[in-house]
Amino acid sequence: MANREPDFVVITIPVETNRERTWQHAVQKTDQYADLFKFEVPELKVGSLDALVKESEQLRKNEVYAEKVVRRIAKQLEQILKDKDRTEEALQANNKTTAGYMTSFRWDGAKFNVNTSLQDLCKDVIAKVTDIDTEMKKKIGVYNKSKSALNSLEKQSTGTLVVRSLHELVKKEDFILDSEFLQTVCMVVPVKKEEEWLNVYESLNESIVPRSSRKINEDATHILFTCTMFKKVVKDVAQMATPRGFVLREFEFDEEAMESREKKMIELTAEVQKKHHSLVRWCTTMFGEAYIAFVHTKALGLFVESVLRYGLPVNFVAIGLKPKDKGYAKLRKTLDEMYSHLDPNSSAIDSEMDMPNLGNAINAVMGTYFPYVSSDIPSNMLKM
């Protein structure tokens, strides 16, 4: 299956003469295929080449992890809101849409201090994501536990009369209570066997009180009857009723238990609603924080790859591009033509990629290769 075209592409290009000329050249050549914007990648403290290579490998892992966390938060918010439009409106970073955040990206030195070592800076950024991920799992666990308890209680009020709770279907006056010998039982009868029940229930056992059966409730498939009998024959009656398709429900009327259940339902409903609102607020806020950290991780990756590709001193321009409709392929072709001189080997790789088997092998190892440093950055975190 073909890869989906990216929402944004950020490339870095070595400065040609001066930064503004390099920027203007890119605009003149590509603005018909993409909207361009300046993407700020700060100059960071560079250590040894070995350290950069190691950091590059770790940053690729960090980028994948950060994107997964951001997408999980977005998906979780969509699941609890059950409204894609509302979710998309809520998914913001720095009080902007994710697309707006991307096109106005500036390194946030207040959150991530560029005066620390590159290694420590990378750790600081991904630590933010890890903390959010850990907290999200806890909050979702607590919310799901409360929701599960409420669902379990609600399920007792659903289903057929054979399985659902009878507490809310019966009244105190439906039962003979506090009798030493008599007991009122609940019998569930299929709708199509109503007449049969009324004709035969008294004959199921001689200890059943004549004309004691009363219709209490019914649904599409069953009817709930009560009837009164001596306590000593309840089990025998249940055995006699089963072959005929009648189900004796073991139920003891308890007014306190009914009130307690109703109170618990109210409390659980309120608790779930409170945690639902809290989780919505948290996901909305933390999505923005996670997305900011994700884009900063991407910026770090661009810096490290640019130093490894172009060398020292650090002197490159980062350019953000938002491909226009059906313009991505032409954008890539134009960029490849503009900057093929940055890596003479790229033309050889491109020609080899025309050979299906070799091209697939190279892609498997390297991914899609460009003569310039390039990174795809998604803004729609609901679309995979």
N, C-alpha and C positions, 0 to 999 in steps of 0.2 A: 504494500500500500504506500502511495506517495506521501512524503512528509508535507504537513500543512505549512503554508507560507508564513513566515514569522510576522508578528505585529510590528516589531522594531528590529533594526540592525544597527549595531554600533561598530564602526571600523576605526582603526588608527593608521595614520599615514605620517611618514617622516616629514618634517618641515622642509619645504622647498623655498629658498630665499627668505621668506618670513611667514609667520603663522597666518596672517590675513590673506596673503596671496594663495597659500595652500588651501584655505577654506573657500575662497572665491572660485578657485579652479574646480573644486568638487561641486560647488553649487551650479556653475555654468554647464557642466557636463551631465549632471544627473537630475536636475530639478524637474525634468519632464517625467521622470519615473518615480520620484520620491519627494516627500517634504523633508528638508534638511534642518537640523538644529545642532547647536554646539553642546557637546556632552563633556562635562568637566571631570577629567581624570587628574587628580593632583600628582605632583612630583613627590615621590615617597623615598624613604631611606633604602638604598640598595645595598645589600650585603654581597656575599660571594656568589659566583656563578652557580656553584653546587647548591647553595641555599635557595637561589631563584628557581632552579629546576625542581627541587623538592617542593617548594611552595606552589609552583605551577601545578604539580600533580595533586596536591592537597586542595588547591582552589577549585579544580574541576570537580572534585568530590563535594566540596562545600556548595558549589553552585547547584548541583543536582539535588542535594539534601534540602537546601533553602527553598528551591522551587517546589519541592514536594510538600514542605510544611505550609507554604503560602497557599498552594492549591487545596490542601486538606482543610485549612481554615475557611477558604471560600466555599468549598463543597459542604462543610458542616453548617455554615450560615445559610446556604440554600436549602439544606434539609430541614432546618428548624423554622425557617421563614415560610417554606413551601411556596415561594413566589420568586421567580427568576428576575423579574423586573426590579422588585424591591432589593433583592440581593445585589444586583449590578449597581444600583444606586448607592448601596452601603459600602461597596468595595472601593475605598479611597485611601490615599496616602498623602499626608500633609494637607488635608482638606482639599485635595484635588483628585480627579479621576486618575487611575493608574497611567493612562495615556498622557494626561496633563502633567503628572509627576515626571514621567520620562522626558518629555520635551522641555522641561524646565529644570532638569537635574543639576544640582550643585552638591558637591561633597559636603556632608554635614559634619563639620569639625567639632561641634558641641557633643555629638553622639560618639564619633569615632576620631580620636586624636591622631593626626598624621605625624606628630612629632615622636611617636613611639616607633619601635622597630617594625619592619614590614611583617615579620613573623607574629609579633604581639598584636599588631593591628588586625591581621587576618583572624587571629584567635578571638579578638574582641568582637568582631562582626559576627562570626558564626556562633559565638557564645550567646549572643542576643537571640538568635534563631532557636538555638537549643533550649534556652530557658522558656521561650514561648511555646515550643513543642511540648515540653514537659508539663507546663501549666495547663495547656490545652487538654492533654490526655486526662489530667486529674479532674478538670472541670466537666469534661464530657462524661467521665465515669460517674461523677456525683449526680449529674443531671439524668443520665440514663438509669441509674439505680432508683431515683425517685419516680421517674416516668414508668419504669417497669413495675414498681409497686402499685402505682395508680392503674396501669393497664390490667394488672392481675385482678384488682378489685373491680374494675369496670367489666371485665370479662364475665364476672359472676352475674352481671345484669344483662348479659347477652346470650345468644344461643336459644335453643328450644327449651321448653319447660322440663325436659328430661335432665338438663344439666345446669341451667341457670339458678341463681340464688332465689329462694322463695320469700326471703325476708320482706321485700318490698311489694309482694303480691298478695299477702294475707293480712288479716286483721285479728285482733284479739278475740272478737266475737265469733270468729270462724271456728274456735276451738273450745272443747271442754277442758278446763284447766283445774288443777288441784284436786283431781278425783283419785281416789285410792285404787279404783278398779278399771275405770274407763279411759280410753285414749282416742283422740281424734288424729287420724293419719291423712297424709296427702297422697293422692293417687293420680298419676299422669296417664291419660288415656288418648290414643290416637283419635283424631277427629272422626274418622270413618267408623270408629267403634263406639261412639258415644251411646247409641241406642243399646248396643250389646251390654255395655257396662251397666246402664240403668236397669236392664232386665236381669242381670246375673249377679251383681255384686252382693246381694243379700244371701245368695246361695253359696258363696265362696266359703263361708263358715257360719255355723249356727250362732256364734257369739257376736256377729255383727249386728249393730242396732238397726232395726228396720227403718226405712225411709230417712236414713241419716245422711245420705250423700247430698252434697251441695256443689254446684258449679261455681268455682271461685275466679277462674281466669282462663284465657285461651289464646293461642297464637295460630299461625297458619296451618300447623300440623298436629297440635296436641291441645288437650283440654285438661285443666287442673281441677280435680274434684277433691272434696274432703269426705270422709265417712268415719263413723265412730264405732269402736268395738272394745271388747275386753282386752286389756293389756297383754294377757297371757297368750292371745292367739295372733298377735301382730305378725310374728315371723311365719306362722303357718299361712296366713292370708297372703303374705308377700310371695310365698312359694306357689300358691294356687293361682295368683294373678299373673305371674310371669309368662307361663305358656300361652296365655290369651293376649299377650302384648300390652298388659297393664303394668306400669312401673310404680311401685310403692317408694316414695321418696322419704328417706330417713330425715325427719325434721322435727325439731322441738321448738315450739314458740317461746321466745325469750325476748321480752320487751327491752330489757337493758342491753342485750346483745345487738338488737336492731338499732337502738339509739347510738350505741358505740360505733357500729359500722357506718352509720350515716355521718357521724362526727368525723370519723377517720377519712371518709370520702371527701368531705369538705376541706379538711386539713391538708390532705394529699394534693387535692386540686389546686389549692392556694400555693402550696409549696412548689409544685411543678411550674405553675405560672410565674412565680417569683424567680425560680432558677432559669426558666426559659428567657425571661426578659434580661436577666443578668448575663446569660450566655450570649444573647444577641449583642448586648453592649460590648462584652469582652471580645467577641469575634470581630466586631466592627472596628474596635480600637486596635486590637493586636494584628489584624490583617494588615493595616497600614504600617505598623512597626515592622512586621515580618517582610513586607514587600520592600520597604526602605532598605532593610538589611540585605535582602536578596540583590537589589540593584547595586548596592555598595560592594557586595561580593563580586558581582560582574565587573564593576569598575576596577577592583583589585586585580582580577584575572586579566583584564585588558592591559593594565600597567605592566604586570609581570611578563605577559607574552610579548608585549611591545619591546621591552628591554632585551628579552632573549632574542627576538627577531632582528631588531634594528641596532642593538648595541648601545654603548654609552658614548658621550653624555646623553641623558634623557632629553629628547627633542622631537616630539611628535604631536600631532593634532588628533583629537578624538572627535569623530563626526557621527551624529545620530541621524538615521534615515528611517522614515516611515514610508514603506512602499505604497505607491498609489495602486488603485484597482488594476489588476492585470499587468502591473509594471515590474513585478519582482524579477522575473527572468531577464528582462531587458536591463534592469538595474545591475544585476550581477554581471551580465556580459559587458556592460559599459565599464564597471569598476575593474573587471579583470583586464580589459584592454588598457585602461588608464594607468594601472599600476603593475602591469606585468614585469616592468623593468626592476621592480623591487626584489624579485626572486626569479632569476633566469631559469631555474630548474622547474618552475611551475608549468611552463609550456610543455616540457617533456612529460610531466605528470598528467597534464590535460590530455595529451595525445595518447598516452598509455591507457587513460580511462575510457577511451573509445573502444578499447578491447574489453568486452564484458567481463571475462573471468579475472583479468589482471586488475581492472578497475574496481571490481567488487572487493578484491583482496586488499587493495590500497585503502579503500574506504573503510573497510573493517578495522584496519589498524589506525588510520589517521583521521577518519571522518572526512567530511567535505573539506577540500583544501583550497585556500585562496592565497595569492601572492602578497596579500596584506593581512594584518590581524583583524579578525572579524568575530563578533559575538551576537547571536540572536537573543533578544530579550522580549519575552511575552508580556502583554499587558492585560489580556483577557484571561483571567486565571480560572474561569469556569469551563473554558473550551480546552480540551486535551489535544 
